Amino acid sequence: MSERKHPAGSRNASPRILGAARAVAGREGVGKITIEAVAKEAGLSKGGVLYNYPTKKALLSGLLDQMLAKHRELLGKVPERHPSRTLHGHLETILHSEDLDDDLSTAILAVAASDPRLLDPLRTELTGDLERILSGTQDAPGAMVAVLAIQGLRFQKLLNLPDGGADLREPIIERLRTMIDGLD
């Protein structure tokens, strides 16, 4: 049995490839993510990218998986016993995503445009989070208002929509935190 030859530099190139895909999306838009563009950005051959991500859909799924992993990491930073932990985690994910590569969020749009079924991991993650949120409160409508507000903040940021300006941003975040803290 002969050993399979791997394109030069292709082993363990996944983080580099995903970073290149985010860079292409951030600079040129999500629609410009192609295997060729990502290979050029990453300094790899097309075969090196295809070795790690055999299709564009696989690459886009990798971006979404990376985003979900970062979300789980940020959620994990909220103390276990914190009231409304999952809601606070979602809010903190949005607030601290500015510390991340902002263009990673465009993976959601890229995946949805490519094949809505690729969003199933996100749907599964959010379904579990929503179940935890609603089972941990006596005020399900209030919790849903907070969930919808957080989703609104996420999409406002994702689509770069007007947000009322810097003078309102912090008071809005504080009011949302207070609302979340007030849930039973």
C-alpha positions as CSV (number, residue, x, y, z in Angstrom):
1,M,0.0,0.0,0.0
2,S,1.6,3.3,-1.1
3,E,1.4,6.4,1.0
4,R,-0.9,9.1,-0.4
5,K,0.9,12.2,-1.5
6,H,-0.4,15.4,-0.1
7,P,-0.1,18.7,-1.8
8,A,2.7,20.8,-0.4
9,G,1.7,22.7,2.7
10,S,-1.8,21.1,2.7
11,R,-1.6,19.2,6.0
12,N,-3.1,21.1,8.9
13,A,-3.7,24.0,6.7
14,S,-7.4,24.3,7.7
15,P,-7.0,27.4,10.0
16,R,-5.0,29.1,7.3
17,I,-7.6,28.3,4.7
18,L,-10.5,29.5,6.8
19,G,-8.6,32.7,7.6
20,A,-8.0,33.2,3.9
21,A,-11.7,32.6,3.2
22,R,-12.7,35.2,5.8
23,A,-10.2,37.7,4.3
24,V,-11.6,37.2,0.8
25,A,-15.2,37.6,2.1
26,G,-14.2,40.7,4.1
27,R,-12.4,42.4,1.3
28,E,-14.4,41.3,-1.8
29,G,-17.7,40.0,-0.4
30,V,-19.1,36.6,0.4
31,G,-19.9,35.8,-3.3
32,K,-16.2,36.0,-4.1
33,I,-15.3,33.0,-2.0
34,T,-14.0,30.5,-4.4
35,I,-11.6,27.6,-4.0
36,E,-9.2,29.5,-6.4
37,A,-9.5,32.8,-4.5
38,V,-9.0,31.1,-1.2
39,A,-6.0,29.1,-2.4
40,K,-4.3,32.3,-3.8
41,E,-5.0,34.2,-0.5
42,A,-3.7,31.3,1.6
43,G,-0.6,30.9,-0.6
44,L,-1.6,27.3,-1.3
45,S,-2.3,25.4,-4.5
46,K,-5.9,24.7,-5.4
47,G,-5.2,21.0,-4.6
48,G,-4.0,22.1,-1.1
49,V,-7.3,23.7,-0.4
50,L,-9.3,20.8,-2.0
51,Y,-7.4,18.4,0.2
52,N,-8.8,20.1,3.3
53,Y,-12.2,21.2,1.8
54,P,-13.2,19.1,-1.2
55,T,-16.0,21.5,-2.2
56,K,-16.9,25.1,-1.8
57,K,-19.8,23.9,0.4
58,A,-17.4,22.1,2.6
59,L,-15.3,25.3,2.9
60,L,-18.4,27.3,3.8
61,S,-19.5,24.6,6.4
62,G,-16.0,24.9,7.8
63,L,-16.4,28.6,8.3
64,L,-19.8,28.1,10.0
65,D,-18.3,25.4,12.3
66,Q,-15.5,27.8,13.2
67,M,-18.0,30.5,14.1
68,L,-20.0,28.0,16.2
69,A,-16.9,26.9,18.0
70,K,-16.1,30.5,18.9
71,H,-19.6,31.1,20.1
72,R,-19.3,28.0,22.3
73,E,-16.0,29.3,23.7
74,L,-17.5,32.7,24.5
75,L,-20.6,31.1,26.0
76,G,-18.3,28.9,28.2
77,K,-16.7,32.1,29.7
78,V,-20.0,32.9,31.4
79,P,-20.0,31.2,34.8
80,E,-22.1,28.0,35.1
81,R,-24.2,29.4,37.9
82,H,-24.9,32.7,36.3
83,P,-28.6,33.4,36.0
84,S,-29.8,33.4,32.4
85,R,-26.3,32.1,31.4
86,T,-27.2,31.2,27.8
87,L,-28.8,34.6,27.2
88,H,-25.8,36.4,28.6
89,G,-23.6,34.2,26.5
90,H,-25.4,35.2,23.3
91,L,-25.2,38.8,24.2
92,E,-21.5,38.6,25.1
93,T,-20.8,36.7,21.8
94,I,-22.1,39.7,19.9
95,L,-20.3,42.3,22.0
96,H,-17.0,40.5,22.0
97,S,-17.2,39.5,18.3
98,E,-15.5,42.8,17.6
99,D,-12.4,41.2,19.1
100,L,-12.7,38.5,16.5
101,D,-12.5,38.7,12.8
102,D,-15.8,40.5,12.1
103,D,-15.9,39.0,8.6
104,L,-16.4,35.5,10.1
105,S,-20.1,36.4,10.5
106,T,-20.3,36.6,6.7
107,A,-20.0,32.8,6.7
108,I,-23.6,32.7,7.8
109,L,-24.7,34.6,4.6
110,A,-22.4,32.5,2.4
111,V,-23.7,29.3,3.7
112,A,-27.3,30.4,3.5
113,A,-26.8,31.6,-0.1
114,S,-25.0,28.4,-1.1
115,D,-27.4,25.8,0.4
116,P,-29.8,26.6,3.3
117,R,-29.4,23.0,4.6
118,L,-25.8,23.8,5.5
119,L,-27.3,26.0,8.2
120,D,-28.6,22.9,10.0
121,P,-25.8,22.9,12.5
122,L,-26.6,26.5,13.4
123,R,-30.3,25.7,13.7
124,T,-29.5,22.7,16.0
125,E,-27.2,24.8,18.2
126,L,-29.7,27.6,18.5
127,T,-32.6,25.2,19.2
128,G,-30.6,23.7,22.1
129,D,-29.8,27.2,23.4
130,L,-33.4,28.3,23.1
131,E,-34.5,25.2,25.0
132,R,-32.0,26.0,27.8
133,I,-33.1,29.7,27.9
134,L,-36.9,28.9,28.1
135,S,-36.5,26.1,30.6
136,G,-34.5,28.3,32.9
137,T,-37.0,31.0,33.3
138,Q,-40.6,31.6,34.6
139,D,-40.9,34.5,32.1
140,A,-40.8,32.8,28.7
141,P,-42.2,35.8,26.8
142,G,-39.6,38.1,28.4
143,A,-36.8,35.6,27.6
144,M,-38.0,35.5,24.0
145,V,-38.0,39.3,23.8
146,A,-34.4,39.2,24.9
147,V,-33.6,36.4,22.4
148,L,-35.1,38.4,19.5
149,A,-33.3,41.6,20.6
150,I,-30.0,39.8,20.6
151,Q,-30.8,38.2,17.2
152,G,-31.6,41.7,16.0
153,L,-28.3,43.0,17.2
154,R,-26.5,40.1,15.5
155,F,-28.2,40.8,12.1
156,Q,-27.8,44.5,12.5
157,K,-24.1,44.0,12.8
158,L,-23.9,41.3,10.2
159,L,-25.7,43.4,7.6
160,N,-24.1,46.7,8.8
161,L,-27.5,48.3,9.3
162,P,-28.0,51.6,11.1
163,D,-28.0,51.1,14.9
164,G,-29.0,54.5,16.3
165,G,-25.5,55.6,16.8
166,A,-22.8,55.3,19.4
167,D,-24.7,57.4,22.0
168,L,-27.5,54.8,22.1
169,R,-25.5,51.6,21.8
170,E,-24.2,51.4,25.4
171,P,-27.6,52.3,27.0
172,I,-29.3,49.7,24.8
173,I,-26.8,47.0,25.8
174,E,-27.2,48.0,29.5
175,R,-31.0,47.9,29.2
176,L,-30.8,44.5,27.6
177,R,-28.5,43.2,30.4
178,T,-30.9,44.5,33.0
179,M,-33.8,42.8,31.2
180,I,-31.9,39.5,31.1
181,D,-30.9,39.9,34.8
182,G,-34.5,40.4,35.7
183,L,-35.7,37.2,34.3
184,D,-36.7,34.5,36.8
